[in-house]
């Protein structure tokens, strides 16, 4: 029901890259992570950790882990679903870096977080088709 998940995480100079890399491992298991260095507003380096997950086993485990996590509020998630999805059936979720470091998942609405772009397997690839699929996935 999910084609892929793209993730992106910014590591700022006051954060520990190894801890945040481990947070990604906590969420997805052993996945390939690309590392890029960018320059921030104050010319401080920012490390960008990113990647795309296609393996069905990892995708299913992620959905199962999120759905069963104590911090997951199904009703709140569904209430905001329309705003978190684009017209091409991409679901955008932000996860707390701090919770991920502790092997927990918590969805955030804003702020410094792990950004996920989840491509929902909907045919045709439209928001109106994808929303019921997402609801079925997370119930």
C-alpha positions as CSV (number, residue, x, y, z in Angstrom):
1,X,0.0,0.0,0.0
2,X,3.1,2.2,0.1
3,X,5.4,2.6,-2.9
4,X,8.3,4.2,-0.9
5,X,9.3,6.5,1.9
6,X,11.8,9.3,1.4
7,X,13.3,10.6,4.6
8,X,15.4,13.7,5.3
9,X,17.0,14.9,8.5
10,X,19.0,18.0,9.2
11,X,21.9,17.7,11.7
12,X,22.8,21.1,13.1
13,X,26.2,22.0,14.6
14,X,24.8,21.7,18.2
15,X,23.5,18.1,17.5
16,X,25.3,14.8,17.5
17,X,25.3,13.2,14.1
18,X,25.8,9.7,15.4
19,X,22.8,10.0,17.7
20,X,20.6,11.2,14.9
21,X,21.9,8.5,12.5
22,X,21.0,6.0,15.2
23,X,17.5,7.6,15.4
24,X,17.0,6.7,11.7
25,X,18.2,3.2,12.4
26,X,15.6,3.0,15.2
27,X,12.9,4.0,12.9
28,X,13.7,2.0,9.8
29,X,16.4,-0.5,10.7
30,X,19.5,-0.9,8.6
31,X,18.8,1.4,5.6
32,X,21.2,3.2,3.3
33,X,21.7,6.8,4.3
34,X,23.2,9.5,2.1
35,X,25.2,12.3,3.7
36,X,25.5,15.8,2.3
37,X,27.0,18.9,3.8
38,X,25.3,22.3,3.3
39,X,25.9,25.8,4.6
40,X,23.4,27.3,7.1
41,X,22.3,30.9,7.5
42,X,25.2,31.7,9.8
43,X,27.7,29.9,7.5
44,X,27.7,26.9,9.9
45,X,27.7,23.5,8.3
46,X,24.5,21.5,8.3
47,X,24.6,17.8,7.6
48,X,21.7,16.4,5.6
49,X,21.0,12.7,6.1
50,X,18.5,11.3,3.5
51,X,17.4,8.3,1.6
52,X,14.6,6.4,0.0
53,X,13.2,3.1,1.2
54,X,11.6,0.7,-1.3
55,X,11.8,-2.6,0.6
56,X,8.3,-3.8,1.4
57,X,9.3,-5.5,4.6
58,X,10.7,-2.2,6.0
59,X,7.7,-0.2,4.8
60,X,5.3,-2.6,6.5
61,X,7.3,-2.6,9.7
62,X,7.3,1.2,9.8
63,X,3.6,1.4,9.4
64,X,3.1,-1.3,12.1
65,X,5.5,0.4,14.5
66,X,3.9,3.8,14.0
67,X,0.4,2.4,14.4
68,X,1.2,0.6,17.6
69,X,3.4,3.3,19.2
70,X,2.0,4.7,22.4
71,X,2.3,8.3,21.1
72,X,0.2,7.6,17.9
73,X,-3.2,9.3,18.1
74,X,-5.3,7.8,15.3
75,X,-8.1,10.4,15.5
76,X,-5.7,13.4,15.5
77,X,-3.8,11.8,12.6
78,X,-7.0,11.4,10.5
79,X,-8.2,14.9,11.4
80,X,-5.1,16.4,9.8
81,X,-4.7,13.9,7.0
82,X,-6.2,16.2,4.3
83,X,-3.5,18.8,5.1
84,X,-0.7,16.3,5.2
85,X,-1.3,14.9,1.7
86,X,-0.7,16.5,-1.7
87,X,-2.8,15.9,-4.8
88,X,-0.3,13.2,-6.0
89,X,-0.9,10.9,-3.1
90,X,2.2,11.8,-1.2
91,X,1.7,11.8,2.6
92,X,4.0,14.2,4.5
93,X,4.9,13.4,8.1
94,X,7.3,14.9,10.6
95,X,8.7,12.7,13.4
96,X,10.4,14.0,16.5
97,X,14.2,13.6,16.5
98,X,14.2,13.3,20.3
99,X,11.7,10.6,20.5
100,X,13.4,8.7,17.6
101,X,16.7,8.8,19.6
102,X,14.8,6.9,22.3
103,X,13.3,4.4,19.9
104,X,9.9,5.9,20.0
105,X,7.8,7.6,17.3
106,X,5.9,10.9,17.7
107,X,4.3,12.8,14.9
108,X,4.9,16.6,15.0
109,X,3.1,19.4,13.1
110,X,6.1,21.7,12.9
111,X,9.6,22.3,14.1
112,X,13.0,20.6,13.8
113,X,12.2,17.0,12.8
114,X,12.7,14.0,10.6
115,X,10.8,14.7,7.4
116,X,9.1,11.8,5.6
117,X,7.5,11.8,2.2
118,X,5.4,8.6,1.9
119,X,4.2,7.7,-1.6
120,X,0.9,5.9,-1.2
121,X,0.1,3.2,-3.8
122,X,-3.1,4.6,-5.2
123,X,-4.4,4.1,-8.7
124,X,-4.9,6.7,-10.1
125,X,-2.4,8.5,-7.9
126,X,-4.8,11.1,-6.5
127,X,-5.4,12.4,-3.0
128,X,-9.1,11.3,-3.1
129,X,-8.1,7.8,-3.8
130,X,-5.1,7.7,-1.4
131,X,-6.9,9.1,1.8
132,X,-9.1,5.9,2.3
133,X,-6.0,3.7,1.7
134,X,-4.0,5.7,4.4
135,X,-7.0,5.3,6.8
136,X,-7.0,1.6,6.2
137,X,-3.3,1.3,6.7
138,X,-3.3,3.1,10.1
139,X,-6.4,1.6,11.7
